[in-house]
C-alpha cells in the first residue's frame, strides 16, 4: 500500500509538472509571437502614422486657407490620388507575397530581382495614369462635382503628378524591406519627413503666406524625401543578402509578375475605390461642400486609426508569408490568431474613445461651425468604422501573405459594390439620410466583407497553403537560379 501511495504521489507530481511545462511553453510561444509581431507592426504603425500625417497636416493648413481649397484638396486626395494609389499599392502588394514567401524559404538573392520587376511594371502603370491628373477639372465636372471645386482641384492635381512616381518607389521599397523585417529605416525617414513637413507647411503658408503654392510645395517634398533615403539604403549596402545589383533578369519572366500584380491591384483597388465612390455620392447631395468637408474630416480621423490596423496588416502579411515559405502551417495559424486578437483589443479601446469624443476634433481641420456640427452627427458611425477596421485589414493582410488576392477581389465586388454602395444610395438619396445614409451603407459593406474573410480564414487548410507557397517560390525562382548562383559564388 505504501509503495502504491508513493507511486500515485510521484505520478501526480509528474502530471502537474507536465501541465506546468506545457503552460510555460504556451506562454513562451505567445511572447515569442508577440515579439515577432511587434518587430514588424510597431515600425509599420509609426511609419504609416507619419506618412498619413503628411496628408492630414496638408489638409489642416489648407483648411485654414479657404473652404473651396479644402474641399478641392479633399476631392483630389480621396478620389484621384486614391484611384492611382489603389492601383499602385494593390499591384505592389504582389511583391509583398513574393518577397515574404521567398525570404521565409531563404531564397534571399531573388528578392532584388522581384523588386526590379515591380519597378518596371509599376512605372509603366503609373505613366498610364497621368491623363487622369492632367484632365482633372473636366473629369470632375462630368462626375457632377461643383464647378468651383473642380477648377481648384485641377490645379492641385497637377502638383501631385510627381507623387505618382513617389508612390512607386515608396510601396516597392517598403514591401521589399518589410519582408526582411528591416522597416526601422523606413520609420526613421518617415518621422524626419513629418517634422520637416510641419515646419515647411507653417513657414510657407502661415509665415510667408504663399497659400496653396506653399502647401503643395511642402507636400511634394514630404512625399519624395523619404523615398530617396529608402532607395539609397536598398542599393548602397543596406540589404547585402537580398540586393545583388541591377540585372537584366528583371526584364525576363515578367508575365507571371504582371498577373499577380493585377490580381493584387484588383483586390486593393476595389477596397480603396469604395471610399472614393462614397465621396462622389456625397458630392451630389444637398449642401455638397459641407457634406464633403465633414465626410473627408471623418475619413481622415478614421484614417489615423486605420494606420494602426495597417501596421497589423503588414505584420499579418509578413508573418503568414514567412511561415508559409518556411513550411510551418501551425506557426502561420498561431500568428493569425495572435495578431487578430491584439488588433481587436486596441480597436475596441479606440471605439470607446471616439464614441465619447464626438465631433471635437473637427476644429483641427476647419473653422466652420456647420462642418463641425455635421462631424458631430457622424461620430457614432466613425466609432463603429474604427471597430470594424481593427479586424478587416488584418484579414486582408492574411490574404496577401497567403496569395489570395484574386479571391478577395471577388469578395470585395460582392460585399462593397453589390451590398454597401446600393444600401448607401438607398439610405442617402431615397430615405434622405444624406451623408449618414451613405456611411451606413459603407458599414454594411465592410461588415459583410469582414465576415466572409473571417469564414475563409477559419476554413482554410493551412497545410495545403504551405505546399502552394513552396510551388510559388519554385515557379518564380527557376529563371533566376543560375544567375543567383554566379552572384553568390
Secondary structure as UniProt FT lines:
FT   HELIX           2..63
FT   TURN            64..65
FT   HELIX           67..75
FT   HELIX           76..81
FT   HELIX           82..104
FT   TURN            105..106
FT   TURN            108..109
FT   HELIX           110..128
FT   HELIX           130..134
FT   HELIX           136..142
FT   TURN            143..144
FT   HELIX           147..159
FT   HELIX           161..178
FT   TURN            179..181
FT   HELIX           184..201
FT   HELIX           202..207
FT   HELIX           211..233
FT   HELIX           234..238
FT   TURN            239..242
FT   HELIX           248..251
FT   HELIX           254..283
FT   TURN            286..287
FT   HELIX           288..326
FT   HELIX           329..357
FT   TURN            358..359
FT   HELIX           360..364
FT   HELIX           369..402
FT   HELIX           405..412
FT   HELIX           413..420
FT   HELIX           421..425
FT   HELIX           426..430
FT   HELIX           434..459
FT   HELIX           462..477
FT   HELIX           478..480
FT   HELIX           481..488
//
